[in-house]
Amino acid sequence: MNTPKSTKYQVIKLTVPSAGATVSVTTNSDKLYKNIVGILVSMPYQVTFADSSTFNLVINDKEIFPDTFEIKVLHCDSYIPVNERFYLLDEPADGSTVKIRFTDGAMAGVVYPYVANVYLKLEDKN
């Protein structure tokens, strides 16, 4: 009999203070979970898919997304079903060092400061 996977969503908040700002965050994934199986970035409604913001992700010194990776690839709107919104990964959790660098695209009409949320989907409780 298969045991259902235990899932947790770890939220990392990025506060963007001004147009064109670069925000860096270093944190650890939850050490009670074995794997990071997905990532999703949630942006405020006024930040659209025309935005040119970039996102860099490094887990345990392994570059997952380079500096020039467009945030619109990781961000989706509410028309996508919840279970299909995550970009799939297969990286160790277990207290891994997660480094994020986000550079705002300075899009017209965006109100600053704003908060972007990065959701790590973790599975398999230790």
C-alpha positions as CSV (number, residue, x, y, z in Angstrom):
1,M,0.0,0.0,0.0
2,N,1.3,3.4,-1.0
3,T,1.5,6.0,1.8
4,P,0.3,9.5,0.7
5,K,3.0,12.1,0.4
6,S,3.1,14.8,3.1
7,T,3.2,18.2,1.5
8,K,4.0,21.7,2.8
9,Y,4.1,25.0,1.1
10,Q,7.0,27.2,2.4
11,V,6.4,30.9,1.7
12,I,9.3,33.3,1.2
13,K,8.3,37.0,1.0
14,L,10.2,39.5,-1.1
15,T,9.5,43.2,-0.4
16,V,10.3,45.3,-3.4
17,P,10.9,48.9,-2.3
18,S,11.2,50.8,-5.6
19,A,11.3,50.5,-9.4
20,G,14.3,48.6,-10.6
21,A,15.3,47.4,-7.1
22,T,17.1,44.1,-6.6
23,V,16.1,42.1,-3.5
24,S,18.1,39.2,-2.2
25,V,17.0,36.7,0.3
26,T,18.9,33.7,1.8
27,T,17.0,31.2,3.8
28,N,16.7,27.5,4.5
29,S,14.1,25.1,3.4
30,D,12.2,23.2,6.1
31,K,14.5,20.5,7.5
32,L,11.5,18.3,8.3
33,Y,10.9,17.7,4.5
34,K,13.0,15.8,2.1
35,N,12.3,17.3,-1.3
36,I,11.6,20.6,-3.0
37,V,9.3,19.5,-5.8
38,G,7.9,22.8,-7.1
39,I,8.1,26.6,-7.1
40,L,5.6,29.3,-7.8
41,V,5.9,33.1,-7.6
42,S,2.9,35.2,-6.8
43,M,3.0,38.9,-7.9
44,P,0.6,41.7,-7.2
45,Y,-2.2,42.1,-9.7
46,Q,-0.7,45.3,-11.2
47,V,2.4,43.4,-12.3
48,T,1.4,41.8,-15.6
49,F,3.0,39.3,-18.0
50,A,4.6,42.2,-19.9
51,D,6.8,42.8,-16.9
52,S,10.5,42.2,-17.4
53,S,11.5,41.3,-13.8
54,T,14.1,38.6,-13.4
55,F,14.6,35.9,-10.9
56,N,17.7,34.0,-9.8
57,L,17.4,30.8,-7.7
58,V,20.3,28.8,-6.2
59,I,19.8,25.8,-3.9
60,N,22.8,24.5,-2.1
61,D,25.2,26.3,-4.5
62,K,23.4,24.8,-7.5
63,E,22.0,27.4,-9.9
64,I,18.4,26.5,-10.8
65,F,17.5,29.7,-12.6
66,P,20.1,32.1,-13.9
67,D,20.1,35.9,-13.3
68,T,18.3,36.6,-16.6
69,F,15.4,34.2,-15.9
70,E,12.1,36.0,-16.5
71,I,9.7,36.0,-13.6
72,K,6.8,35.6,-16.0
73,V,7.8,32.0,-16.5
74,L,7.3,31.2,-12.8
75,H,4.2,33.5,-12.3
76,C,0.7,32.6,-13.4
77,D,-2.8,34.1,-13.1
78,S,-5.9,32.7,-11.4
79,Y,-7.1,31.0,-14.6
80,I,-4.6,28.2,-14.1
81,P,-5.9,25.4,-11.7
82,V,-4.1,25.6,-8.4
83,N,-2.5,22.1,-8.7
84,E,-1.0,23.1,-12.1
85,R,0.6,26.4,-11.1
86,F,3.9,25.1,-9.8
87,Y,7.1,24.9,-11.9
88,L,8.4,21.4,-11.2
89,L,11.7,20.8,-9.4
90,D,13.5,17.9,-7.9
91,E,15.9,19.3,-5.3
92,P,16.7,18.4,-1.7
93,A,14.9,20.2,1.0
94,D,16.1,19.0,4.4
95,G,17.4,22.4,5.5
96,S,18.9,23.3,2.1
97,T,20.3,26.8,1.6
98,V,17.9,28.7,-0.7
99,K,19.2,31.9,-2.3
100,I,16.9,34.2,-4.3
101,R,17.7,37.4,-6.2
102,F,14.8,39.2,-7.7
103,T,15.3,42.3,-9.9
104,D,12.2,44.4,-10.5
105,G,11.4,45.3,-14.1
106,A,10.3,48.9,-13.3
107,M,7.0,48.5,-15.2
108,A,4.8,51.6,-15.5
109,G,1.8,51.6,-13.3
110,V,3.2,49.4,-10.5
111,V,2.7,50.8,-6.9
112,Y,5.8,50.5,-4.7
113,P,6.6,49.0,-2.3
114,Y,5.0,45.7,-3.1
115,V,5.4,42.1,-1.9
116,A,6.1,39.1,-4.1
117,N,5.6,35.6,-2.6
118,V,7.8,32.7,-3.5
119,Y,6.1,29.3,-2.7
120,L,8.3,26.3,-2.4
121,K,6.3,23.0,-2.6
122,L,8.0,20.5,-0.2
123,E,7.2,16.8,0.1
124,D,8.0,13.7,2.1
125,K,8.2,14.5,5.8
126,N,11.3,13.0,7.4
